[in-house]
């Protein structure tokens, strides 16, 4: 169904989402209409701030979102990579230019700033960490580049997974040109930027805005660092506990093979041979489960780790560090 430029997968697919634990209940056609009205209201509110970013230097284009009246734009790092200045095209066709600021390629986040004085239309920044699988979200972007014949298409869907790291996955369909465009919650707050298209139409990746907040000053200062990887495990900024995993027990506990000298686990009193049974109160179900839980944290976060040693089970506090920091310990 298409209405007011907003694309939906259909009434019955939305009704089926009620079984997936979404935060807004969808149990009737009236609930669908309410969601449609809410989505239309958000789209109308944020539309003036969703811009196309065009690099004449490298002949590429993407999208971005203005977040303050001075013209600060949040986008994906790969959208502005290789450019110093980009053209900014508004949905109504107005054009201006922006200076490319900093980028963290490991998180695929970047900034640019409009050089002409404001005030410019802008949106409010929300939070990405509180989002959970099943939450409704709205994706926008200048699909296939700026098109004067239509506004940026609006895609409505759900969060599918909230990790690893600052990334999340939704079933909001993205195509070329959407990169760097916004992902909004149902209050119209920016919660992520479009990062990459998954192998399936319903599997699309977004970089959470909390990653911007953590690197805000460095991005504003024009720093560029990190490396964009398809495998987030290679990201040197990812949080680590500082253990080698030797295996797992029948009940899913992770057996510690070794601990890094002066690393978080050793400082917390964890030893080789210990079994990790829980992380922040969540029961561990194998090494992958433990790694996924750790990846949702940040270096510097203090976490509670449940440990089994022989017949004794106890809890310790460990302060996670980043992979690049723990590598310094080993040098």
Secondary structure, 3 states (H helix, E strand, C coil): CEECCEECCCHHHHHHHHHHCCCCCCCCHHHHHHHHHHHHHHHHHHHHHEEEEEECCCCEEEEEEECCCCCEEEECHHHHCCCCEEEEECCCCCEEEEEEEEEECCCCEEEEEECCCCCCCCCCECCCCCCCCCCEEEEECCCCCCCCCCCCCEEEEEEEECCCCCEEEECCCCCCCCCCCEEECCCCCEEEEEEEECCCCCCEEEEEHHHHHHHHHHHHCCCEECCCCCCHHHCCCCEECCEEEEEECCCCCEEEEEECCCCHHHHCCCCCCCEEEEECCEECCCHHHHHHHHHCCCCCCEEEEEEEECCEEEEEEEECEEHHHHHHHHC
